[in-house]
């Protein structure tokens, strides 16, 4: 599978320049939009189910702002604003996600294992399997058991360790960026 790195700005320009059908044909696959690192407080709240009415399968619309560093400066997460396009096709290969140089999608955060998980576009689905990573792979803050495959849905938040990404199909991201 081919992984193409884009920015939200470049993707926004593509949306402005193309009709929706052309955009969907140009981008057969899925987009992972880097959100940043997930705050520990949010993980603790979810684990303790202190969010009223929230079900494990619910999609979260989390937003991540600046991170206050120990020296008092504010710094953005290095992947913030990056978009990874996971191209589908009739014979999609698996892609490795992790910190290691052999991965097709490299996430350099220390909470991410060398080979953290495996993703694959199958027809119109994106499947993820945790590769027995140290800090786990989570879907909407629910940890995926190792070696268990999960199909992701539009707007799901997938976290590798503490690094979170939101998933969009081409049609969904087009609608989001054109509104």
N, C-alpha and C positions, 0 to 999 in steps of 0.2 A: 504494500500500500504506500502510496506517496503521501508525504506530509509536507504541506506548503505553509511557510510562516508569513503571515500578513500583519498589518496593523488595523485597528478599528478605523482609522482615517482612510486608509487605502480601500478598505471594504466599503466604507460609506460612499466613496467616490464611484466605485463600481456599481453600487445600488443606484446612484443618481444618473449614471450613464446608460443603464440597461433597463429594459422592461423585465418584469418579474419572471416570465417564462424563459427568456434568454438567460437570465441570471441563474435560474434553477438548472438549466441545461449546461451552463458553463461550470457549475459547481455541484456535480453529483457526489454527494457525500455529506459530511457533517463538519461543523465548526466547533472548536473548543475555545471559548473566550476566557483568557486568564483573568481571574478576579483578584488574586493576591493570596496572602496567607490567612487561614482561618483563625480567628482569635480563640484562645483556650477557653474563655468564658462561654462562648457560643457552644463549643463542644460539650462542656460540662452541663450547660442548661439542657441541651438536647438529650444527653445521656440520662439525666435525671427527670426527663419528661416534664419540665416546668414551663412549657409553652402551651397554654390552654388551647384545647381543641386540635392540636397538631397530631396528625397520624404519621406513622413511620413512612408511608408511601407518598406523603405530601411533598410537593416541590417547594423549596425555599427560595425566596427572592432576596438573597443577602447582598449587601453592598459593602465594599471594603474601601476605607479611606487611607489616609496617610498613616504610617507606622511611626510612633515615637521611639527613637533609638535611645540606648542608654546614655549617650552623650547629649541628649536633649534635642537633637536635630530631627527634622522630619524627612523621611525618605520613602519613596515609592518602592513597592515590590518590583524586582527587576523584570518580571514577566508581565506586569500590569499593562494593559492595552494591546498585548500581543494576541493574535488569533491564529490558531493552528487549524488548517483545513485538512481533514482526513478524507482523501479522495477514495470514492468507492468505484466499483466496476464489476464486471462479470467474474474476474478471478482475483479478488482482493486478497492481499497477503496480510498476515498478522503484523502489527507494529509493536515494538517494545517501547514502553514508557519507563523512564528512570533517569538516574543520575549518570549512568555509565555511558561511555563514548560509543558503545555498540548500539545504543537506543536510537530509534528514529525520531522520537519526541523526547528531548532532553530537558529535565527539570533539575536545576542545580541546587535546590534547597537541601540542607543536611537532613531533613526529615524524610527525604525520598531515598529509597533503596537504589542500588546500582541497576537492578532490573526490578521495577516496582510492580508493573502489571502488563497485561497483553490486551490490545484492542484489535477488533476486526469489524469491518463493514461487511455485513451479509445482507444482500438485497437492499432493503430500505431500513435496515436496523444497524445500530452500533452496539456491539457486545464487548464487555470488559470482564477480565478475569484477573484477580489478584494473584501475583506470582510469589506468594508467601513472603510478602514484604514485611519489614520490621514494624513500621508504623501504620500499615493497613491502607486499603483503598475503601473510600466511603462514597455512597450514593445518597445524596440529601441527608448527610450526617449519620447514616446508618452504615455501619462497617460491614463490608462484604467478606464472608468467610473465604479463607484461602482456597484457591483452585475451584471456586464456584463462579460460574458464568452468569452475568446479569445483562439484560437488555436495557439500554438507556432510552429515555424519552426526551422529547423536546423540553428545554428549560431545566432539566435535571442538573444538579450541581454534583460534580464528581471531584473528590479530593484525593490526592496522592500525598500521604502524610498530612502536612498542614497546608499544602498548596491546592487551591481550589479553582475549578474551571466550570463554566456553564456551557451546556451543550445546546446547539441549535442546528436544525436542518436548514438547508438553503432557503426554503420558502419562509421559515419562521424568522431567520435573521434578516431577510429582505424586508419583511413586514416591520420588524423592530426598528431597522435603520431608516426606513422610508417614512416613518410616522413623525 
